[in-house]
Amino acid sequence: MDYRVLLMESDRLMLERLSQVINDTPNFSLAARFQNVSDALGQGAVFNPNLILLDIEQPDGMGLIDQFKRAYPGAAILCMGEKWQAENASQSVKAGAKGYIIKPFTGMELQETVETFSRLGGDAGAETLVFFSPKGKSGKTTLIANLAMSLARKTREPVGIIDADLQFGDMAVFFNLAPQTTIVEAVRDVRFLSPASLRSYFMPVAPNVSVLCGTPTPNMMDKIAIDRLENLIAMSRSLFRYVLIDVPSGFNPTSIAAAEASSTTFMVTMINGAYEIDHTKRALDVFRDWKDVEERLKVIFTRVEPCDSRSKMELAQKLGYPVTEIIPNEYTIVSDAADKGKMATDIRPDSPLSRQVDRLADHIIGRRHRIRWAAV
């Protein structure tokens, strides 16, 4: 697609710089440029732009989005700022913009940003899915990896995995990756990144599935500042339709921050003895501080045998809380798949494990559609 760009930038030097970038970028042409908002709103329509680059770092910057939407109903709006601000990015999308780009930008960053919002459509951000375990050894990594593949396969939309289990995350091992950049570098650099430049920190592992790998060694967890991790999560929402986040077990600053930023938190517990229900109950008591706890917190039990509706109902009764899904014990299939560098859902799509993971994916996809329709 060819883009005819209307550029609204109040700073004259920046206006010149960005004009040159636009004209030098394939499939982009500068239809008109303005320093003054009233001129852009009053004169720009004659140039018939289909993309507006709008400087919102000025008085009532957010309010301009609605004015430009009314003046140019057929054009997509991409907001510009000199640094990434998660709140501004979120508010601009909610106000009707397609995305947010850091200026000055390169032609490649412009192309990637426009490609991202074209692929994601008009929805505001991603579903952010956090996977929490009260005491660890819950099968979270296996579940996340296979669920990401299922979501990507079913929706054909981009799925990102963030390994934020800062001491013992093993997504890199699970996917047999040797990453050049990890969450350590991404968090370190996040103040200077935009969604387009953040993309390079994720490693593609399958069509529409990418992974941001965890810390190379446990002692590097001290390099992850929580406020920057929160910004990283917010920025990732501009890249993917679904962001799956693996967090450390138990309540700690990382797991709490990720859960607070989530659309949904899945509490994952492996049935392996007599105490798992008690641990899950105690964790539930903490999450009950959320006013919308039953909407945002979902419970999953893994290694459930027999994995049937009766077991699911019995677990819910013991817990005193709805159980969203149960996952069977299929260690042999998981191990065989890992040895072949594949997912269990790939080598045995007909297995009980694959069917349960696909059911969970359908639940997540259905939930997103319900949220979208409720917002209309």
C-alpha positions as CSV (number, residue, x, y, z in Angstrom):
1,M,0.0,0.0,0.0
2,D,1.2,3.5,-0.8
3,Y,0.9,6.1,1.9
4,R,0.2,9.8,1.3
5,V,1.4,11.4,4.6
6,L,0.2,14.6,6.3
7,L,2.9,15.6,8.7
8,M,1.9,17.8,11.7
9,E,5.0,18.8,13.6
10,S,5.4,22.1,15.6
11,D,9.2,22.2,15.7
12,R,10.6,23.5,12.4
13,L,13.9,21.6,12.5
14,M,12.1,18.4,13.3
15,L,9.6,19.1,10.6
16,E,12.4,19.3,8.0
17,R,14.1,16.2,9.3
18,L,11.0,14.0,9.3
19,S,9.9,15.3,5.9
20,Q,13.1,14.1,4.4
21,V,12.7,10.6,6.0
22,I,9.2,10.3,4.7
23,N,10.1,11.2,1.1
24,D,13.1,8.8,1.2
25,T,11.0,5.8,2.4
26,P,9.6,3.5,-0.2
27,N,5.8,3.6,-0.6
28,F,5.6,6.8,1.5
29,S,5.2,10.3,0.0
30,L,4.8,13.6,1.8
31,A,1.4,15.0,0.7
32,A,1.5,18.0,3.1
33,R,3.3,19.3,6.2
34,F,2.3,21.9,8.8
35,Q,3.6,23.5,11.9
36,N,0.3,25.0,12.9
37,V,-2.7,22.9,13.9
38,S,-5.3,25.2,12.6
39,D,-3.7,25.2,9.1
40,A,-3.5,21.4,9.1
41,L,-7.1,21.1,10.0
42,G,-8.3,23.8,7.6
43,Q,-6.1,23.2,4.6
44,G,-4.9,19.6,4.6
45,A,-8.0,17.9,3.3
46,V,-7.3,19.1,-0.3
47,F,-4.2,16.8,-0.3
48,N,-6.3,13.7,0.5
49,P,-3.8,12.0,2.9
50,N,-4.4,8.5,4.1
51,L,-1.8,8.7,7.0
52,I,-1.4,11.5,9.5
53,L,1.7,11.8,11.6
54,L,0.6,13.9,14.5
55,D,2.8,15.6,17.1
56,I,0.9,15.3,20.4
57,E,3.6,16.8,22.6
58,Q,1.9,20.2,22.7
59,P,-1.0,21.7,24.6
60,D,-4.1,19.5,24.4
61,G,-2.2,17.0,22.3
62,M,-4.6,14.2,23.1
63,G,-7.6,16.3,22.2
64,L,-6.2,16.8,18.7
65,I,-6.7,13.2,17.9
66,D,-10.5,13.6,17.8
67,Q,-10.2,16.8,15.8
68,F,-8.1,15.2,13.1
69,K,-10.3,12.1,13.1
70,R,-13.3,14.3,12.2
71,A,-11.4,16.3,9.7
72,Y,-9.8,13.2,8.0
73,P,-12.2,10.3,8.5
74,G,-10.5,8.2,5.9
75,A,-6.9,8.6,7.3
76,A,-5.1,6.6,9.9
77,I,-3.4,8.6,12.7
78,L,0.0,7.8,14.1
79,C,1.0,9.9,17.1
80,M,4.5,11.1,17.6
81,G,6.5,11.9,20.7
82,E,10.2,12.4,21.6
83,K,10.2,9.5,24.1
84,W,8.2,6.5,24.9
85,Q,5.5,7.2,27.5
86,A,3.3,4.2,28.2
87,E,0.3,6.3,29.4
88,N,0.4,8.5,26.3
89,A,0.7,5.6,24.0
90,S,-2.2,3.8,25.6
91,Q,-4.4,7.0,25.7
92,S,-3.7,7.8,22.1
93,V,-4.8,4.4,20.9
94,K,-7.9,4.6,23.1
95,A,-8.6,8.0,21.5
96,G,-8.6,6.5,18.0
97,A,-4.9,6.7,16.9
98,K,-3.4,3.6,15.3
99,G,-0.2,3.7,17.2
100,Y,2.7,5.8,18.7
101,I,6.1,6.4,17.2
102,I,9.2,8.0,18.7
103,K,10.7,10.9,16.7
104,P,13.1,11.3,15.1
105,F,12.5,7.9,13.4
106,T,14.1,6.2,10.5
107,G,12.3,5.0,7.3
108,M,12.5,1.4,8.5
109,E,10.9,2.3,11.9
110,L,8.1,4.1,10.1
111,Q,7.5,1.1,7.8
112,E,7.6,-1.3,10.7
113,T,5.2,0.8,12.8
114,V,2.7,1.1,10.0
115,E,3.0,-2.6,9.2
116,T,2.3,-3.4,12.9
117,F,-0.9,-1.3,13.2
118,S,-2.0,-2.6,9.8
119,R,-1.6,-6.2,10.9
120,L,-3.2,-5.6,14.4
121,G,-6.1,-3.6,13.0
122,G,-8.0,-1.1,15.1
123,D,-8.1,-2.8,18.5
124,A,-6.5,-1.0,21.4
125,G,-3.5,-3.1,22.5
126,A,-3.1,-6.7,23.2
127,E,-4.4,-9.2,25.7
128,T,-1.7,-9.4,28.3
129,L,-1.7,-12.9,29.9
130,V,0.4,-13.5,33.0
131,F,1.2,-17.0,34.2
132,F,1.7,-17.1,38.0
133,S,2.4,-20.1,40.2
134,P,2.1,-20.1,44.1
135,K,5.1,-22.3,44.6
136,G,6.8,-23.2,41.3
137,K,7.2,-26.5,39.4
138,S,3.8,-26.0,37.9
139,G,4.4,-26.7,34.2
140,K,4.0,-23.0,33.3
141,T,6.8,-23.0,30.6
142,T,5.3,-26.0,28.8
143,L,1.8,-24.5,29.0
144,I,2.9,-21.0,27.8
145,A,5.0,-22.4,24.8
146,N,2.2,-24.7,23.5
147,L,-0.5,-22.1,24.2
148,A,1.4,-19.5,22.2
149,M,1.6,-21.8,19.2
150,S,-2.1,-22.6,19.5
151,L,-3.1,-18.9,19.7
152,A,-1.0,-18.1,16.7
153,R,-2.3,-21.0,14.7
154,K,-5.9,-20.3,15.4
155,T,-5.9,-16.5,15.0
156,R,-2.9,-16.0,12.6
157,E,-2.1,-13.0,14.7
158,P,1.2,-12.1,16.4
159,V,1.9,-13.6,19.8
160,G,4.8,-12.6,22.0
161,I,6.3,-14.4,25.0
162,I,8.2,-12.5,27.7
163,D,10.3,-14.7,30.0
164,A,10.2,-12.6,33.2
165,D,11.0,-15.5,35.5
166,L,14.1,-13.6,36.3
167,Q,16.2,-16.2,38.1
168,F,15.2,-19.5,36.6
169,G,13.4,-18.7,33.3
170,D,14.0,-21.4,30.7
171,M,12.2,-20.3,27.6
172,A,15.5,-20.1,25.8
173,V,16.3,-23.7,26.8
174,F,12.7,-24.8,25.9
175,F,13.0,-23.4,22.4
176,N,16.7,-24.2,22.0
177,L,17.7,-20.6,21.5
178,A,21.0,-18.8,21.9
179,P,19.8,-15.2,22.2
180,Q,22.1,-12.2,21.5
181,T,19.7,-10.0,23.5
182,T,17.5,-10.8,26.4
183,I,15.1,-9.1,28.8
184,V,18.2,-7.6,30.5
185,E,19.1,-5.6,27.5
186,A,15.5,-4.8,26.6
187,V,14.8,-3.4,30.1
188,R,18.1,-1.5,30.1
189,D,17.3,0.2,26.7
190,V,13.6,0.6,27.1
191,R,13.8,4.4,27.7
192,F,15.3,4.8,24.3
193,L,13.2,2.3,22.3
194,S,9.9,2.5,20.4
195,P,7.8,-0.5,19.6
196,A,9.4,-0.8,16.2
197,S,12.9,-1.0,17.7
198,L,11.9,-3.2,20.5
199,R,10.9,-5.9,18.0
200,S,14.5,-6.8,17.4
201,Y,15.0,-8.0,21.0
202,F,12.4,-10.7,20.4
203,M,13.5,-13.9,18.7
204,P,11.0,-15.5,16.2
205,V,10.5,-19.2,17.0
206,A,7.5,-20.0,14.7
207,P,5.2,-18.2,12.3
208,N,3.7,-15.3,14.4
209,V,5.4,-16.4,17.6
210,S,8.4,-14.5,19.1
211,V,10.2,-14.8,22.5
212,L,12.0,-12.3,24.6
213,C,14.3,-14.6,26.5
214,G,15.0,-14.4,30.2
215,T,18.2,-13.5,32.1
216,P,21.3,-15.5,31.2
217,T,22.2,-16.1,34.8
218,P,20.2,-15.8,38.1
219,N,22.3,-13.0,39.5
220,M,21.3,-10.7,36.7
221,M,17.8,-10.4,38.1
222,D,19.1,-7.3,40.0
223,K,19.5,-5.5,36.7
224,I,15.7,-5.6,36.0
225,A,14.1,-2.4,37.4
226,I,10.4,-2.9,38.0
227,D,9.3,0.4,36.5
228,R,11.2,-0.3,33.3
229,L,9.7,-3.8,33.1
230,E,6.3,-2.3,33.3
231,N,7.2,0.0,30.4
232,L,8.5,-3.0,28.5
233,I,5.2,-4.8,28.9
234,A,3.2,-1.8,27.9
235,M,5.4,-1.3,24.8
236,S,5.0,-5.0,23.8
237,R,1.3,-4.5,23.7
238,S,1.8,-2.4,20.6
239,L,3.6,-5.3,18.8
240,F,1.4,-8.3,19.6
241,R,-2.2,-9.3,19.8
242,Y,-1.4,-11.6,22.7
243,V,1.5,-11.1,25.2
244,L,2.2,-14.2,27.4
245,I,4.4,-13.4,30.4
246,D,6.1,-16.1,32.5
247,V,6.8,-14.7,36.0
248,P,8.6,-16.1,39.1
249,S,6.7,-18.2,41.5
250,G,5.2,-16.6,44.6
251,F,4.4,-13.0,45.4
252,N,7.4,-10.7,44.6
253,P,7.8,-7.3,42.9
254,T,8.1,-8.9,39.4
255,S,5.1,-11.1,39.6
256,I,2.9,-8.5,41.3
257,A,3.8,-5.8,38.8
258,A,3.1,-8.1,35.9
259,A,-0.2,-9.3,37.3
260,E,-1.3,-5.7,37.9
261,A,-0.5,-4.9,34.3
262,S,-2.3,-8.0,33.0
263,S,-5.6,-8.4,31.2
264,T,-5.8,-11.8,32.7
265,T,-3.6,-13.6,35.3
266,F,-3.6,-17.4,35.1
267,M,-2.7,-19.1,38.4
268,V,-1.1,-22.4,37.5
269,T,-0.7,-25.2,40.0
270,M,0.5,-28.7,39.4
271,I,-1.3,-31.5,41.2
272,N,1.6,-33.5,42.7
273,G,0.7,-34.1,46.4
274,A,-1.6,-33.1,49.2
275,Y,-0.9,-29.4,49.6
276,E,-1.5,-27.8,46.2
277,I,-5.1,-26.9,46.9
278,D,-4.1,-25.2,50.2
279,H,-1.4,-23.2,48.4
280,T,-3.8,-22.1,45.7
281,K,-6.4,-21.1,48.3
282,R,-3.8,-18.9,50.2
283,A,-2.8,-17.3,46.9
284,L,-6.4,-16.6,46.0
285,D,-6.9,-14.8,49.3
286,V,-4.2,-12.3,48.1
287,F,-5.8,-11.8,44.7
288,R,-9.3,-11.2,46.2
289,D,-8.2,-7.6,46.8
290,W,-9.0,-7.1,43.1
291,K,-12.5,-5.9,42.7
292,D,-12.9,-7.8,39.4
293,V,-11.0,-10.9,40.6
294,E,-13.3,-13.5,39.0
295,E,-12.9,-11.7,35.6
296,R,-9.2,-11.2,35.7
297,L,-7.9,-14.3,37.7
298,K,-8.3,-17.7,36.2
299,V,-7.1,-21.0,37.8
300,I,-5.5,-23.8,35.9
301,F,-4.4,-27.2,37.3
302,T,-1.8,-29.3,35.5
303,R,-0.9,-33.0,35.6
304,V,-4.5,-33.8,36.4
305,E,-5.5,-37.5,36.2
306,P,-8.0,-38.4,35.2
307,C,-8.3,-35.2,33.1
308,D,-12.1,-35.1,32.8
309,S,-15.1,-32.9,33.7
310,R,-15.6,-34.7,37.0
311,S,-12.0,-34.0,38.1
312,K,-12.4,-30.3,37.1
313,M,-15.6,-30.0,39.1
314,E,-14.1,-31.7,42.1
315,L,-11.1,-29.3,42.1
316,A,-13.4,-26.3,41.8
317,Q,-15.4,-27.5,44.8
318,K,-12.3,-28.1,46.9
319,L,-10.9,-24.7,45.9
320,G,-14.2,-22.8,46.3
321,Y,-13.4,-21.0,43.1
322,P,-14.0,-21.7,39.4
323,V,-11.4,-23.7,37.5
324,T,-10.9,-22.5,34.0
325,E,-9.0,-25.5,32.6
326,I,-7.2,-28.7,33.6
327,I,-4.2,-30.1,31.8
328,P,-3.4,-33.8,31.7
329,N,-0.1,-35.4,32.7
330,E,1.6,-36.1,29.4
331,Y,5.3,-35.8,30.3
332,T,6.3,-38.4,27.6
333,I,4.8,-36.4,24.8
334,V,6.2,-33.1,26.1
335,S,9.7,-34.7,26.4
336,D,9.6,-36.3,23.0
337,A,8.5,-33.0,21.4
338,A,11.3,-31.1,23.2
339,D,13.9,-33.6,22.0
340,K,12.7,-32.9,18.4
341,G,12.7,-29.1,18.9
342,K,8.9,-29.0,18.5
343,M,5.8,-28.4,20.6
344,A,3.6,-31.2,21.9
345,T,0.7,-29.6,20.1
346,D,2.6,-30.0,16.8
347,I,3.7,-33.6,17.0
348,R,0.5,-34.9,18.7
349,P,-2.3,-32.5,17.8
350,D,-4.8,-35.2,18.7
351,S,-3.4,-35.8,22.2
352,P,-5.4,-34.9,25.3
353,L,-2.8,-32.3,26.2
354,S,-3.2,-30.7,22.8
355,R,-7.0,-30.7,23.0
356,Q,-6.9,-29.1,26.5
357,V,-4.4,-26.4,25.4
358,D,-6.6,-25.7,22.3
359,R,-9.6,-25.4,24.6
360,L,-7.8,-22.8,26.7
361,A,-6.8,-20.9,23.5
362,D,-10.4,-20.9,22.5
363,H,-11.4,-19.5,25.9
364,I,-8.8,-16.7,25.6
365,I,-9.9,-15.8,22.0
366,G,-13.5,-15.9,23.0
367,R,-12.9,-13.7,26.0
368,R,-11.1,-11.1,23.8
369,H,-14.1,-11.0,21.4
370,R,-16.5,-10.5,24.4
371,I,-14.3,-7.6,25.6
372,R,-14.2,-6.0,22.1
373,W,-18.0,-6.2,21.6
374,A,-18.6,-4.9,25.1
375,A,-16.5,-1.9,24.3
376,V,-18.4,-1.0,21.2
